[in-house]
């Protein structure tokens, strides 16, 4: 039977919309050993106490299974075990009998453990986009990630004078903006009071090759 489970927990049908709520469970297995490391005994004890199932598949080689859903303890147990065995050459992590990155699995486990223990759900803001570890996480919501990547409101156009050195906000204070918002407010043109000389070198860099001489036409 596949170790990947997908359960529908709610289905609402309206006049204009169809909403489906899905709760996902994933069984992630860590196979490690044999190892001559002094930490091998502690790793076995960690697997036996933190995993949902742990068995010795062959002499000195263990397989620990973690059923990941919405319990922070399962992610914490997975993360702690991977902290001990991630550097061993014989260590493998698989989901649904498919090998996955040990590094990504460890990062996912620590992230999900923090999100669940702190908020009770995933509140990742995806400030740097969707990270590879999210592909392994049962808490990952692709629709929410897409919404987080889209700006809900465009940058507001604020008046500014020719000698202004900051953008005055409606509240009487100052609003700091940068990146595309700043360029949009400036209409993609730098005011005279901004010194942009640092953008252009005084001399061409030494590594630049000299332009090839053009041959005169016959």
CNS distance restraints for C-alpha pairs under 8 A (distance, minus, plus):
assign (resid   2 and name CA) (resid  96 and name CA) 6.14 0.50 0.50
assign (resid   3 and name CA) (resid  26 and name CA) 6.66 0.50 0.50
assign (resid   3 and name CA) (resid  27 and name CA) 5.43 0.50 0.50
assign (resid   3 and name CA) (resid  95 and name CA) 7.33 0.50 0.50
assign (resid   3 and name CA) (resid  96 and name CA) 5.04 0.50 0.50
assign (resid   3 and name CA) (resid  97 and name CA) 7.94 0.50 0.50
assign (resid   4 and name CA) (resid  25 and name CA) 6.61 0.50 0.50
assign (resid   4 and name CA) (resid  26 and name CA) 5.06 0.50 0.50
assign (resid   4 and name CA) (resid  27 and name CA) 6.20 0.50 0.50
assign (resid   4 and name CA) (resid  95 and name CA) 7.61 0.50 0.50
assign (resid   4 and name CA) (resid  96 and name CA) 5.86 0.50 0.50
assign (resid   5 and name CA) (resid  24 and name CA) 6.31 0.50 0.50
assign (resid   5 and name CA) (resid  25 and name CA) 5.26 0.50 0.50
assign (resid   5 and name CA) (resid  26 and name CA) 6.15 0.50 0.50
assign (resid   6 and name CA) (resid  22 and name CA) 7.27 0.50 0.50
assign (resid   6 and name CA) (resid  23 and name CA) 6.52 0.50 0.50
assign (resid   6 and name CA) (resid  24 and name CA) 4.75 0.50 0.50
assign (resid   6 and name CA) (resid  25 and name CA) 6.19 0.50 0.50
assign (resid   7 and name CA) (resid  22 and name CA) 6.11 0.50 0.50
assign (resid   7 and name CA) (resid  23 and name CA) 5.51 0.50 0.50
assign (resid   7 and name CA) (resid  24 and name CA) 6.03 0.50 0.50
assign (resid   7 and name CA) (resid  25 and name CA) 7.83 0.50 0.50
assign (resid   8 and name CA) (resid  20 and name CA) 7.57 0.50 0.50
assign (resid   8 and name CA) (resid  21 and name CA) 6.32 0.50 0.50
assign (resid   8 and name CA) (resid  22 and name CA) 4.70 0.50 0.50
assign (resid   8 and name CA) (resid  23 and name CA) 6.13 0.50 0.50
assign (resid   9 and name CA) (resid  21 and name CA) 6.01 0.50 0.50
assign (resid   9 and name CA) (resid  22 and name CA) 5.86 0.50 0.50
assign (resid   9 and name CA) (resid  23 and name CA) 6.42 0.50 0.50
assign (resid  10 and name CA) (resid  20 and name CA) 6.09 0.50 0.50
assign (resid  10 and name CA) (resid  21 and name CA) 5.12 0.50 0.50
assign (resid  10 and name CA) (resid  22 and name CA) 7.12 0.50 0.50
assign (resid  11 and name CA) (resid  18 and name CA) 7.76 0.50 0.50
assign (resid  11 and name CA) (resid  19 and name CA) 6.03 0.50 0.50
assign (resid  11 and name CA) (resid  20 and name CA) 4.81 0.50 0.50
assign (resid  11 and name CA) (resid  21 and name CA) 6.35 0.50 0.50
assign (resid  12 and name CA) (resid  18 and name CA) 6.17 0.50 0.50
assign (resid  12 and name CA) (resid  19 and name CA) 5.29 0.50 0.50
assign (resid  12 and name CA) (resid  20 and name CA) 6.57 0.50 0.50
assign (resid  13 and name CA) (resid  17 and name CA) 6.43 0.50 0.50
assign (resid  13 and name CA) (resid  18 and name CA) 4.87 0.50 0.50
assign (resid  13 and name CA) (resid  19 and name CA) 6.48 0.50 0.50
assign (resid  14 and name CA) (resid  18 and name CA) 6.13 0.50 0.50
assign (resid  23 and name CA) (resid  69 and name CA) 7.82 0.50 0.50
assign (resid  24 and name CA) (resid  69 and name CA) 6.42 0.50 0.50
assign (resid  24 and name CA) (resid 138 and name CA) 5.62 0.50 0.50
assign (resid  24 and name CA) (resid 139 and name CA) 7.61 0.50 0.50
assign (resid  25 and name CA) (resid  67 and name CA) 6.73 0.50 0.50
assign (resid  25 and name CA) (resid  68 and name CA) 5.57 0.50 0.50
assign (resid  25 and name CA) (resid  69 and name CA) 4.75 0.50 0.50
assign (resid  25 and name CA) (resid 138 and name CA) 6.18 0.50 0.50
assign (resid  26 and name CA) (resid  67 and name CA) 5.78 0.50 0.50
assign (resid  26 and name CA) (resid  68 and name CA) 5.19 0.50 0.50
assign (resid  26 and name CA) (resid  69 and name CA) 6.76 0.50 0.50
assign (resid  26 and name CA) (resid  95 and name CA) 7.38 0.50 0.50
assign (resid  26 and name CA) (resid 138 and name CA) 6.49 0.50 0.50
assign (resid  27 and name CA) (resid  65 and name CA) 6.43 0.50 0.50
assign (resid  27 and name CA) (resid  66 and name CA) 5.54 0.50 0.50
assign (resid  27 and name CA) (resid  67 and name CA) 4.48 0.50 0.50
assign (resid  27 and name CA) (resid  68 and name CA) 6.08 0.50 0.50
assign (resid  27 and name CA) (resid  95 and name CA) 6.18 0.50 0.50
assign (resid  27 and name CA) (resid  96 and name CA) 7.03 0.50 0.50
assign (resid  28 and name CA) (resid  65 and name CA) 5.76 0.50 0.50
assign (resid  28 and name CA) (resid  66 and name CA) 5.29 0.50 0.50
assign (resid  28 and name CA) (resid  67 and name CA) 6.54 0.50 0.50
assign (resid  28 and name CA) (resid  68 and name CA) 7.30 0.50 0.50
assign (resid  28 and name CA) (resid  93 and name CA) 7.08 0.50 0.50
assign (resid  28 and name CA) (resid  94 and name CA) 5.91 0.50 0.50
assign (resid  28 and name CA) (resid  95 and name CA) 4.79 0.50 0.50
assign (resid  28 and name CA) (resid  96 and name CA) 7.44 0.50 0.50
assign (resid  29 and name CA) (resid  63 and name CA) 6.62 0.50 0.50
assign (resid  29 and name CA) (resid  64 and name CA) 5.45 0.50 0.50
assign (resid  29 and name CA) (resid  65 and name CA) 4.26 0.50 0.50
assign (resid  29 and name CA) (resid  66 and name CA) 6.17 0.50 0.50
assign (resid  29 and name CA) (resid  93 and name CA) 5.70 0.50 0.50
assign (resid  29 and name CA) (resid  94 and name CA) 5.36 0.50 0.50
assign (resid  29 and name CA) (resid  95 and name CA) 6.36 0.50 0.50
assign (resid  30 and name CA) (resid  63 and name CA) 5.67 0.50 0.50
assign (resid  30 and name CA) (resid  64 and name CA) 5.17 0.50 0.50
assign (resid  30 and name CA) (resid  65 and name CA) 6.44 0.50 0.50
assign (resid  30 and name CA) (resid  82 and name CA) 7.99 0.50 0.50
assign (resid  30 and name CA) (resid  91 and name CA) 7.18 0.50 0.50
assign (resid  30 and name CA) (resid  92 and name CA) 5.82 0.50 0.50
assign (resid  30 and name CA) (resid  93 and name CA) 4.60 0.50 0.50
assign (resid  30 and name CA) (resid  94 and name CA) 6.63 0.50 0.50
assign (resid  31 and name CA) (resid  61 and name CA) 7.13 0.50 0.50
assign (resid  31 and name CA) (resid  62 and name CA) 5.63 0.50 0.50
assign (resid  31 and name CA) (resid  63 and name CA) 4.38 0.50 0.50
assign (resid  31 and name CA) (resid  64 and name CA) 6.41 0.50 0.50
assign (resid  31 and name CA) (resid  90 and name CA) 7.83 0.50 0.50
assign (resid  31 and name CA) (resid  91 and name CA) 5.65 0.50 0.50
assign (resid  31 and name CA) (resid  92 and name CA) 5.11 0.50 0.50
assign (resid  31 and name CA) (resid  93 and name CA) 6.33 0.50 0.50
assign (resid  32 and name CA) (resid  61 and name CA) 5.78 0.50 0.50
assign (resid  32 and name CA) (resid  62 and name CA) 5.58 0.50 0.50
assign (resid  32 and name CA) (resid  63 and name CA) 6.68 0.50 0.50
assign (resid  32 and name CA) (resid  85 and name CA) 6.90 0.50 0.50
assign (resid  32 and name CA) (resid  88 and name CA) 7.70 0.50 0.50
assign (resid  32 and name CA) (resid  90 and name CA) 5.77 0.50 0.50
assign (resid  32 and name CA) (resid  91 and name CA) 4.33 0.50 0.50
assign (resid  32 and name CA) (resid  92 and name CA) 6.41 0.50 0.50
assign (resid  33 and name CA) (resid  40 and name CA) 7.71 0.50 0.50
assign (resid  33 and name CA) (resid  60 and name CA) 5.81 0.50 0.50
assign (resid  33 and name CA) (resid  61 and name CA) 4.43 0.50 0.50
assign (resid  33 and name CA) (resid  62 and name CA) 6.34 0.50 0.50
assign (resid  33 and name CA) (resid  88 and name CA) 7.88 0.50 0.50
assign (resid  33 and name CA) (resid  90 and name CA) 5.97 0.50 0.50
assign (resid  33 and name CA) (resid  91 and name CA) 6.73 0.50 0.50
assign (resid  34 and name CA) (resid  59 and name CA) 7.61 0.50 0.50
assign (resid  34 and name CA) (resid  60 and name CA) 4.60 0.50 0.50
assign (resid  34 and name CA) (resid  61 and name CA) 5.07 0.50 0.50
assign (resid  34 and name CA) (resid  90 and name CA) 7.38 0.50 0.50
assign (resid  35 and name CA) (resid  40 and name CA) 6.34 0.50 0.50
assign (resid  35 and name CA) (resid  60 and name CA) 7.69 0.50 0.50
assign (resid  35 and name CA) (resid  88 and name CA) 7.62 0.50 0.50
assign (resid  36 and name CA) (resid  40 and name CA) 7.07 0.50 0.50
assign (resid  39 and name CA) (resid  43 and name CA) 6.16 0.50 0.50
assign (resid  39 and name CA) (resid  84 and name CA) 7.31 0.50 0.50
assign (resid  40 and name CA) (resid  44 and name CA) 6.29 0.50 0.50
assign (resid  41 and name CA) (resid  45 and name CA) 6.28 0.50 0.50
assign (resid  42 and name CA) (resid  46 and name CA) 6.02 0.50 0.50
assign (resid  43 and name CA) (resid  47 and name CA) 6.21 0.50 0.50
assign (resid  43 and name CA) (resid  81 and name CA) 6.31 0.50 0.50
assign (resid  43 and name CA) (resid  84 and name CA) 6.14 0.50 0.50
assign (resid  43 and name CA) (resid  85 and name CA) 6.99 0.50 0.50
assign (resid  44 and name CA) (resid  48 and name CA) 6.18 0.50 0.50
assign (resid  44 and name CA) (resid  62 and name CA) 7.59 0.50 0.50
assign (resid  45 and name CA) (resid  49 and name CA) 6.20 0.50 0.50
assign (resid  46 and name CA) (resid  50 and name CA) 5.76 0.50 0.50
assign (resid  46 and name CA) (resid  51 and name CA) 7.88 0.50 0.50
assign (resid  46 and name CA) (resid  77 and name CA) 7.59 0.50 0.50
assign (resid  46 and name CA) (resid  80 and name CA) 7.53 0.50 0.50
assign (resid  46 and name CA) (resid  81 and name CA) 6.08 0.50 0.50
assign (resid  47 and name CA) (resid  51 and name CA) 5.34 0.50 0.50
assign (resid  47 and name CA) (resid  54 and name CA) 6.46 0.50 0.50
assign (resid  47 and name CA) (resid  64 and name CA) 5.91 0.50 0.50
assign (resid  47 and name CA) (resid  77 and name CA) 7.72 0.50 0.50
assign (resid  47 and name CA) (resid  81 and name CA) 6.36 0.50 0.50
assign (resid  48 and name CA) (resid  53 and name CA) 7.34 0.50 0.50
assign (resid  48 and name CA) (resid  54 and name CA) 5.66 0.50 0.50
assign (resid  48 and name CA) (resid  64 and name CA) 7.57 0.50 0.50
assign (resid  50 and name CA) (resid  73 and name CA) 7.98 0.50 0.50
assign (resid  50 and name CA) (resid  74 and name CA) 7.11 0.50 0.50
assign (resid  50 and name CA) (resid  77 and name CA) 4.70 0.50 0.50
assign (resid  50 and name CA) (resid  78 and name CA) 7.28 0.50 0.50
assign (resid  51 and name CA) (resid  64 and name CA) 5.87 0.50 0.50
assign (resid  51 and name CA) (resid  65 and name CA) 5.69 0.50 0.50
assign (resid  51 and name CA) (resid  66 and name CA) 5.17 0.50 0.50
assign (resid  51 and name CA) (resid  74 and name CA) 7.13 0.50 0.50
assign (resid  51 and name CA) (resid  77 and name CA) 6.46 0.50 0.50
assign (resid  51 and name CA) (resid  78 and name CA) 7.22 0.50 0.50
assign (resid  52 and name CA) (resid  64 and name CA) 7.48 0.50 0.50
assign (resid  52 and name CA) (resid  65 and name CA) 5.77 0.50 0.50
assign (resid  52 and name CA) (resid  66 and name CA) 5.31 0.50 0.50
assign (resid  52 and name CA) (resid  67 and name CA) 6.51 0.50 0.50
assign (resid  53 and name CA) (resid  64 and name CA) 5.71 0.50 0.50
assign (resid  53 and name CA) (resid  65 and name CA) 5.14 0.50 0.50
assign (resid  53 and name CA) (resid  66 and name CA) 7.09 0.50 0.50
assign (resid  54 and name CA) (resid  62 and name CA) 7.01 0.50 0.50
assign (resid  54 and name CA) (resid  63 and name CA) 5.62 0.50 0.50
assign (resid  54 and name CA) (resid  64 and name CA) 4.30 0.50 0.50
assign (resid  54 and name CA) (resid  65 and name CA) 6.31 0.50 0.50
assign (resid  55 and name CA) (resid  62 and name CA) 5.69 0.50 0.50
assign (resid  55 and name CA) (resid  63 and name CA) 5.48 0.50 0.50
assign (resid  55 and name CA) (resid  64 and name CA) 6.65 0.50 0.50
assign (resid  56 and name CA) (resid  60 and name CA) 6.98 0.50 0.50
assign (resid  56 and name CA) (resid  61 and name CA) 5.72 0.50 0.50
assign (resid  56 and name CA) (resid  62 and name CA) 4.31 0.50 0.50
assign (resid  56 and name CA) (resid  63 and name CA) 6.27 0.50 0.50
assign (resid  57 and name CA) (resid  61 and name CA) 5.90 0.50 0.50
assign (resid  57 and name CA) (resid  62 and name CA) 5.66 0.50 0.50
assign (resid  57 and name CA) (resid  63 and name CA) 6.53 0.50 0.50
assign (resid  58 and name CA) (resid  62 and name CA) 7.20 0.50 0.50
assign (resid  66 and name CA) (resid  74 and name CA) 6.27 0.50 0.50
assign (resid  66 and name CA) (resid  75 and name CA) 7.86 0.50 0.50
assign (resid  66 and name CA) (resid  78 and name CA) 6.72 0.50 0.50
assign (resid  67 and name CA) (resid  74 and name CA) 6.80 0.50 0.50
assign (resid  68 and name CA) (resid  74 and name CA) 6.01 0.50 0.50
assign (resid  68 and name CA) (resid  75 and name CA) 6.66 0.50 0.50
assign (resid  68 and name CA) (resid 138 and name CA) 6.98 0.50 0.50
assign (resid  69 and name CA) (resid 138 and name CA) 6.29 0.50 0.50
assign (resid  69 and name CA) (resid 139 and name CA) 7.51 0.50 0.50
assign (resid  70 and name CA) (resid 116 and name CA) 7.21 0.50 0.50
assign (resid  70 and name CA) (resid 121 and name CA) 7.69 0.50 0.50
assign (resid  70 and name CA) (resid 139 and name CA) 7.60 0.50 0.50
assign (resid  71 and name CA) (resid  75 and name CA) 7.31 0.50 0.50
assign (resid  71 and name CA) (resid 116 and name CA) 7.20 0.50 0.50
assign (resid  72 and name CA) (resid  76 and name CA) 6.22 0.50 0.50
assign (resid  72 and name CA) (resid 112 and name CA) 7.10 0.50 0.50
assign (resid  72 and name CA) (resid 113 and name CA) 4.79 0.50 0.50
assign (resid  72 and name CA) (resid 114 and name CA) 7.66 0.50 0.50
assign (resid  72 and name CA) (resid 116 and name CA) 5.42 0.50 0.50
assign (resid  72 and name CA) (resid 117 and name CA) 5.87 0.50 0.50
assign (resid  73 and name CA) (resid  77 and name CA) 6.09 0.50 0.50
assign (resid  73 and name CA) (resid 113 and name CA) 7.12 0.50 0.50
assign (resid  74 and name CA) (resid  78 and name CA) 6.32 0.50 0.50
assign (resid  75 and name CA) (resid  79 and name CA) 6.11 0.50 0.50
assign (resid  75 and name CA) (resid 109 and name CA) 4.78 0.50 0.50
assign (resid  75 and name CA) (resid 110 and name CA) 6.75 0.50 0.50
assign (resid  75 and name CA) (resid 112 and name CA) 6.50 0.50 0.50
assign (resid  75 and name CA) (resid 113 and name CA) 5.26 0.50 0.50
assign (resid  76 and name CA) (resid  80 and name CA) 6.13 0.50 0.50
assign (resid  76 and name CA) (resid 109 and name CA) 6.46 0.50 0.50
assign (resid  76 and name CA) (resid 110 and name CA) 6.49 0.50 0.50
assign (resid  76 and name CA) (resid 113 and name CA) 5.55 0.50 0.50
assign (resid  77 and name CA) (resid  81 and name CA) 6.23 0.50 0.50
assign (resid  78 and name CA) (resid  82 and name CA) 6.22 0.50 0.50
assign (resid  78 and name CA) (resid 106 and name CA) 7.37 0.50 0.50
assign (resid  78 and name CA) (resid 109 and name CA) 6.33 0.50 0.50
assign (resid  79 and name CA) (resid  83 and name CA) 6.16 0.50 0.50
assign (resid  79 and name CA) (resid 105 and name CA) 7.93 0.50 0.50
assign (resid  79 and name CA) (resid 106 and name CA) 5.26 0.50 0.50
assign (resid  79 and name CA) (resid 107 and name CA) 7.73 0.50 0.50
assign (resid  79 and name CA) (resid 109 and name CA) 5.18 0.50 0.50
assign (resid  79 and name CA) (resid 110 and name CA) 5.74 0.50 0.50
assign (resid  80 and name CA) (resid  84 and name CA) 6.77 0.50 0.50
assign (resid  81 and name CA) (resid  85 and name CA) 6.41 0.50 0.50
assign (resid  82 and name CA) (resid  86 and name CA) 5.02 0.50 0.50
assign (resid  82 and name CA) (resid 102 and name CA) 7.52 0.50 0.50
assign (resid  82 and name CA) (resid 106 and name CA) 6.03 0.50 0.50
assign (resid  83 and name CA) (resid 106 and name CA) 7.39 0.50 0.50
assign (resid  85 and name CA) (resid  91 and name CA) 6.49 0.50 0.50
assign (resid  86 and name CA) (resid  91 and name CA) 6.41 0.50 0.50
assign (resid  86 and name CA) (resid 102 and name CA) 6.38 0.50 0.50
assign (resid  86 and name CA) (resid 103 and name CA) 7.45 0.50 0.50
assign (resid  87 and name CA) (resid  91 and name CA) 7.54 0.50 0.50
assign (resid  92 and name CA) (resid  99 and name CA) 7.01 0.50 0.50
assign (resid  92 and name CA) (resid 100 and name CA) 7.91 0.50 0.50
assign (resid  92 and name CA) (resid 102 and name CA) 6.92 0.50 0.50
assign (resid  93 and name CA) (resid  99 and name CA) 5.77 0.50 0.50
assign (resid  93 and name CA) (resid 100 and name CA) 5.70 0.50 0.50
assign (resid  93 and name CA) (resid 101 and name CA) 6.82 0.50 0.50
assign (resid  93 and name CA) (resid 102 and name CA) 5.82 0.50 0.50
assign (resid  93 and name CA) (resid 105 and name CA) 7.63 0.50 0.50
assign (resid  94 and name CA) (resid  98 and name CA) 4.98 0.50 0.50
assign (resid  94 and name CA) (resid  99 and name CA) 4.18 0.50 0.50
assign (resid  94 and name CA) (resid 100 and name CA) 5.37 0.50 0.50
assign (resid  95 and name CA) (resid  99 and name CA) 6.50 0.50 0.50
assign (resid  95 and name CA) (resid 100 and name CA) 6.92 0.50 0.50
assign (resid 100 and name CA) (resid 104 and name CA) 7.76 0.50 0.50
assign (resid 100 and name CA) (resid 105 and name CA) 7.35 0.50 0.50
assign (resid 101 and name CA) (resid 105 and name CA) 6.13 0.50 0.50
assign (resid 102 and name CA) (resid 106 and name CA) 6.22 0.50 0.50
assign (resid 103 and name CA) (resid 107 and name CA) 6.26 0.50 0.50
assign (resid 104 and name CA) (resid 108 and name CA) 5.99 0.50 0.50
assign (resid 104 and name CA) (resid 132 and name CA) 6.65 0.50 0.50
assign (resid 104 and name CA) (resid 133 and name CA) 4.73 0.50 0.50
assign (resid 104 and name CA) (resid 136 and name CA) 7.83 0.50 0.50
assign (resid 105 and name CA) (resid 109 and name CA) 6.10 0.50 0.50
assign (resid 105 and name CA) (resid 133 and name CA) 6.45 0.50 0.50
assign (resid 105 and name CA) (resid 136 and name CA) 6.89 0.50 0.50
assign (resid 106 and name CA) (resid 110 and name CA) 6.34 0.50 0.50
assign (resid 107 and name CA) (resid 111 and name CA) 6.12 0.50 0.50
assign (resid 107 and name CA) (resid 133 and name CA) 6.30 0.50 0.50
assign (resid 108 and name CA) (resid 112 and name CA) 6.01 0.50 0.50
assign (resid 108 and name CA) (resid 133 and name CA) 5.00 0.50 0.50
assign (resid 108 and name CA) (resid 134 and name CA) 6.55 0.50 0.50
assign (resid 108 and name CA) (resid 136 and name CA) 6.95 0.50 0.50
assign (resid 108 and name CA) (resid 137 and name CA) 6.29 0.50 0.50
assign (resid 109 and name CA) (resid 113 and name CA) 5.97 0.50 0.50
assign (resid 109 and name CA) (resid 137 and name CA) 7.93 0.50 0.50
assign (resid 110 and name CA) (resid 114 and name CA) 6.22 0.50 0.50
assign (resid 111 and name CA) (resid 115 and name CA) 6.23 0.50 0.50
assign (resid 112 and name CA) (resid 116 and name CA) 6.02 0.50 0.50
assign (resid 112 and name CA) (resid 122 and name CA) 7.05 0.50 0.50
assign (resid 112 and name CA) (resid 137 and name CA) 7.50 0.50 0.50
assign (resid 112 and name CA) (resid 139 and name CA) 7.53 0.50 0.50
assign (resid 113 and name CA) (resid 117 and name CA) 5.98 0.50 0.50
assign (resid 114 and name CA) (resid 118 and name CA) 5.83 0.50 0.50
assign (resid 115 and name CA) (resid 119 and name CA) 5.58 0.50 0.50
assign (resid 115 and name CA) (resid 120 and name CA) 6.51 0.50 0.50
assign (resid 115 and name CA) (resid 121 and name CA) 5.91 0.50 0.50
assign (resid 115 and name CA) (resid 122 and name CA) 5.26 0.50 0.50
assign (resid 115 and name CA) (resid 123 and name CA) 6.67 0.50 0.50
assign (resid 115 and name CA) (resid 124 and name CA) 7.76 0.50 0.50
assign (resid 116 and name CA) (resid 120 and name CA) 4.08 0.50 0.50
assign (resid 116 and name CA) (resid 121 and name CA) 4.95 0.50 0.50
assign (resid 116 and name CA) (resid 122 and name CA) 6.55 0.50 0.50
assign (resid 119 and name CA) (resid 123 and name CA) 7.38 0.50 0.50
assign (resid 121 and name CA) (resid 139 and name CA) 7.61 0.50 0.50
assign (resid 122 and name CA) (resid 139 and name CA) 6.25 0.50 0.50
assign (resid 122 and name CA) (resid 140 and name CA) 7.49 0.50 0.50
assign (resid 125 and name CA) (resid 145 and name CA) 7.75 0.50 0.50
assign (resid 125 and name CA) (resid 148 and name CA) 6.49 0.50 0.50
assign (resid 126 and name CA) (resid 130 and name CA) 5.86 0.50 0.50
assign (resid 126 and name CA) (resid 131 and name CA) 7.94 0.50 0.50
assign (resid 126 and name CA) (resid 145 and name CA) 6.61 0.50 0.50
assign (resid 126 and name CA) (resid 148 and name CA) 6.63 0.50 0.50
assign (resid 126 and name CA) (resid 149 and name CA) 7.15 0.50 0.50
assign (resid 127 and name CA) (resid 149 and name CA) 7.77 0.50 0.50
assign (resid 129 and name CA) (resid 149 and name CA) 7.09 0.50 0.50
assign (resid 130 and name CA) (resid 134 and name CA) 6.62 0.50 0.50
assign (resid 130 and name CA) (resid 145 and name CA) 7.11 0.50 0.50
assign (resid 131 and name CA) (resid 135 and name CA) 7.77 0.50 0.50
assign (resid 132 and name CA) (resid 136 and name CA) 7.88 0.50 0.50
assign (resid 133 and name CA) (resid 137 and name CA) 6.88 0.50 0.50
assign (resid 134 and name CA) (resid 140 and name CA) 5.99 0.50 0.50
assign (resid 135 and name CA) (resid 140 and name CA) 7.31 0.50 0.50
assign (resid 141 and name CA) (resid 145 and name CA) 6.31 0.50 0.50
assign (resid 142 and name CA) (resid 146 and name CA) 6.24 0.50 0.50
assign (resid 143 and name CA) (resid 147 and name CA) 6.30 0.50 0.50
assign (resid 144 and name CA) (resid 148 and name CA) 6.06 0.50 0.50
assign (resid 145 and name CA) (resid 149 and name CA) 6.31 0.50 0.50
assign (resid 146 and name CA) (resid 150 and name CA) 6.55 0.50 0.50
assign (resid 147 and name CA) (resid 151 and name CA) 7.92 0.50 0.50
assign (resid 155 and name CA) (resid 181 and name CA) 5.87 0.50 0.50
assign (resid 155 and name CA) (resid 184 and name CA) 7.68 0.50 0.50
assign (resid 155 and name CA) (resid 185 and name CA) 7.74 0.50 0.50
assign (resid 156 and name CA) (resid 185 and name CA) 7.75 0.50 0.50
assign (resid 157 and name CA) (resid 185 and name CA) 5.83 0.50 0.50
assign (resid 158 and name CA) (resid 167 and name CA) 6.99 0.50 0.50
assign (resid 158 and name CA) (resid 168 and name CA) 7.45 0.50 0.50
assign (resid 158 and name CA) (resid 169 and name CA) 7.50 0.50 0.50
assign (resid 158 and name CA) (resid 185 and name CA) 6.99 0.50 0.50
assign (resid 159 and name CA) (resid 167 and name CA) 7.67 0.50 0.50
assign (resid 159 and name CA) (resid 168 and name CA) 7.85 0.50 0.50
assign (resid 160 and name CA) (resid 164 and name CA) 6.13 0.50 0.50
assign (resid 160 and name CA) (resid 167 and name CA) 6.50 0.50 0.50
assign (resid 160 and name CA) (resid 168 and name CA) 7.64 0.50 0.50
assign (resid 162 and name CA) (resid 191 and name CA) 7.22 0.50 0.50
assign (resid 162 and name CA) (resid 192 and name CA) 7.90 0.50 0.50
assign (resid 162 and name CA) (resid 193 and name CA) 7.91 0.50 0.50
assign (resid 163 and name CA) (resid 193 and name CA) 6.68 0.50 0.50
assign (resid 166 and name CA) (resid 174 and name CA) 6.63 0.50 0.50
assign (resid 166 and name CA) (resid 175 and name CA) 7.45 0.50 0.50
assign (resid 166 and name CA) (resid 176 and name CA) 7.55 0.50 0.50
assign (resid 167 and name CA) (resid 174 and name CA) 5.73 0.50 0.50
assign (resid 167 and name CA) (resid 175 and name CA) 5.67 0.50 0.50
assign (resid 167 and name CA) (resid 176 and name CA) 7.06 0.50 0.50
assign (resid 168 and name CA) (resid 172 and name CA) 6.61 0.50 0.50
assign (resid 168 and name CA) (resid 173 and name CA) 6.08 0.50 0.50
assign (resid 168 and name CA) (resid 174 and name CA) 4.69 0.50 0.50
assign (resid 168 and name CA) (resid 175 and name CA) 6.24 0.50 0.50
assign (resid 169 and name CA) (resid 173 and name CA) 5.60 0.50 0.50
assign (resid 169 and name CA) (resid 174 and name CA) 5.25 0.50 0.50
assign (resid 169 and name CA) (resid 175 and name CA) 5.68 0.50 0.50
assign (resid 177 and name CA) (resid 181 and name CA) 6.32 0.50 0.50
assign (resid 177 and name CA) (resid 182 and name CA) 5.57 0.50 0.50
assign (resid 178 and name CA) (resid 182 and name CA) 4.74 0.50 0.50
assign (resid 178 and name CA) (resid 183 and name CA) 7.71 0.50 0.50
assign (resid 179 and name CA) (resid 183 and name CA) 6.62 0.50 0.50
assign (resid 180 and name CA) (resid 184 and name CA) 6.02 0.50 0.50
assign (resid 181 and name CA) (resid 185 and name CA) 6.18 0.50 0.50
assign (resid 182 and name CA) (resid 186 and name CA) 6.24 0.50 0.50
assign (resid 183 and name CA) (resid 187 and name CA) 6.09 0.50 0.50
assign (resid 183 and name CA) (resid 188 and name CA) 4.75 0.50 0.50
assign (resid 183 and name CA) (resid 189 and name CA) 7.19 0.50 0.50
assign (resid 184 and name CA) (resid 188 and name CA) 5.75 0.50 0.50
assign (resid 186 and name CA) (resid 190 and name CA) 6.51 0.50 0.50
assign (resid 186 and name CA) (resid 191 and name CA) 7.63 0.50 0.50
assign (resid 190 and name CA) (resid 194 and name CA) 6.50 0.50 0.50
assign (resid 196 and name CA) (resid 200 and name CA) 7.69 0.50 0.50
assign (resid 197 and name CA) (resid 201 and name CA) 7.70 0.50 0.50
assign (resid 201 and name CA) (resid 205 and name CA) 7.91 0.50 0.50
assign (resid 204 and name CA) (resid 208 and name CA) 6.89 0.50 0.50
